[in-house]
Each structure stands twice: as C-alpha cells, then as structure tokens.
Amino acid sequence: MSLDVHPAAGLEKLYRSNPDAGFGRIEALWAQLARRYATYSVDRLFLEVFNEPPVSEKIWNDHGPRLVERIRHEAPRHTIIYGP
C-alpha cells in the first residue's frame, strides 16, 4: 500500500502560484503524515512524496529532495517513492 499526496484543487493552485508557500504546506503535511504512519510495517506501507507535482522541473528538483529529507526524518525505515 502507498500513501501519497495528490495536488488537489486548492493545494495545486497554491503550489503553482506560490511554490514556496505550497512547499511549506506540503512539508508540514508530510511531517504529520510520516510521523503518524512511521510505526506501520515498512514492508506494507510505502510513502510517495508527491504525485505529479504541478511545478517546473527546476522547482521540483529543489523541493522534492527536501521533502524526502523531511519524510525520512519522521519515518526513517520506510520506502519513499520519489519521481519527476
């Protein structure tokens, strides 16, 4: 099973129009989610950073690894799915 964040209407709009504010919201969300699910089986739960990020490659190449780092801090043993 995977847990992921999708760019729903409000979050996608914010992230497109103000990437730094959107990133802050996504990072806070992942901090909560990863902390909550860190005790789930690492063999049964995978964490997907962001499904189809609605920002440029340049922005995602900056933000994506930072989100991975945040998730890893809270859930150090889980597999993290990260893509373009």
One Martini backbone bead per residue (centre of mass of N, CA, C, O) as a GRO file, in nm:
protein
   84
    1MET     BB    1   0.101   0.034   0.018
    2SER     BB    2   0.022   0.380  -0.048
    3LEU     BB    3   0.127   0.707   0.045
    4ASP     BB    4  -0.009   1.015  -0.082
    5VAL     BB    5   0.023   1.323  -0.261
    6HIS     BB    6  -0.216   1.528  -0.406
    7PRO     BB    7  -0.309   1.789  -0.632
    8ALA     BB    8  -0.535   1.951  -0.524
    9ALA     BB    9  -0.688   2.229  -0.599
   10GLY     BB   10  -0.571   2.417  -0.370
   11LEU     BB   11  -0.278   2.312  -0.369
   12GLU     BB   12  -0.216   2.351  -0.666
   13LYS     BB   13  -0.266   2.654  -0.680
   14LEU     BB   14  -0.057   2.736  -0.469
   15TYR     BB   15   0.196   2.598  -0.594
   16ARG     BB   16   0.186   2.752  -0.864
   17SER     BB   17   0.173   3.057  -0.747
   18ASN     BB   18   0.339   2.957  -0.458
   19PRO     BB   19   0.584   2.746  -0.405
   20ASP     BB   20   0.675   2.810  -0.112
   21ALA     BB   21   0.397   2.782   0.025
   22GLY     BB   22   0.334   2.501  -0.081
   23PHE     BB   23   0.575   2.363   0.043
   24GLY     BB   24   0.506   2.423   0.337
   25ARG     BB   25   0.243   2.260   0.337
   26ILE     BB   26   0.361   1.987   0.246
   27GLU     BB   27   0.570   1.956   0.470
   28ALA     BB   28   0.368   1.958   0.706
   29LEU     BB   29   0.205   1.718   0.613
   30TRP     BB   30   0.440   1.509   0.609
   31ALA     BB   31   0.514   1.528   0.902
   32GLN     BB   32   0.246   1.412   1.003
   33LEU     BB   33   0.223   1.153   0.837
   34ALA     BB   34   0.496   1.018   0.902
   35ARG     BB   35   0.457   1.011   1.204
   36ARG     BB   36   0.193   0.845   1.209
   37TYR     BB   37   0.320   0.599   1.002
   38ALA     BB   38   0.600   0.491   1.122
   39THR     BB   39   0.470   0.218   1.265
   40TYR     BB   40   0.433   0.095   1.016
   41SER     BB   41   0.493  -0.132   0.798
   42VAL     BB   42   0.765  -0.142   0.575
   43ASP     BB   43   0.628  -0.380   0.392
   44ARG     BB   44   0.324  -0.218   0.355
   45LEU     BB   45   0.444   0.091   0.350
   46PHE     BB   46   0.447   0.358   0.122
   47LEU     BB   47   0.603   0.677   0.035
   48GLU     BB   48   0.468   0.939  -0.163
   49VAL     BB   49   0.551   1.250  -0.209
   50PHE     BB   50   0.437   1.335  -0.521
   51ASN     BB   51   0.177   1.350  -0.747
   52GLU     BB   52   0.233   1.528  -0.998
   53PRO     BB   53   0.388   1.794  -1.002
   54PRO     BB   54   0.282   2.151  -1.065
   55VAL     BB   55   0.587   2.209  -1.142
   56SER     BB   56   0.879   2.272  -1.221
   57GLU     BB   57   1.170   2.111  -1.244
   58LYS     BB   58   1.336   2.310  -1.079
   59ILE     BB   59   1.156   2.314  -0.829
   60TRP     BB   60   1.141   2.005  -0.779
   61ASN     BB   61   1.456   1.967  -0.749
   62ASP     BB   62   1.438   2.122  -0.475
   63HIS     BB   63   1.186   2.008  -0.311
   64GLY     BB   64   1.188   1.699  -0.317
   65PRO     BB   65   1.443   1.634  -0.139
   66ARG     BB   66   1.329   1.786   0.109
   67LEU     BB   67   1.090   1.596   0.152
   68VAL     BB   68   1.246   1.340   0.190
   69GLU     BB   69   1.397   1.435   0.440
   70ARG     BB   70   1.145   1.477   0.615
   71ILE     BB   71   1.036   1.193   0.601
   72ARG     BB   72   1.294   1.045   0.702
   73HIS     BB   73   1.289   1.172   0.984
   74GLU     BB   74   1.004   1.030   1.063
   75ALA     BB   75   1.060   0.766   0.845
   76PRO     BB   76   1.349   0.587   0.828
   77ARG     BB   77   1.237   0.286   0.704
   78HIS     BB   78   1.086   0.378   0.467
   79THR     BB   79   0.968   0.376   0.161
   80ILE     BB   80   1.044   0.608  -0.103
   81ILE     BB   81   0.858   0.777  -0.346
   82TYR     BB   82   1.032   0.926  -0.630
   83GLY     BB   83   0.942   1.171  -0.880
   84PRO     BB   84   0.872   1.376  -1.166
   0.00000   0.00000   0.00000
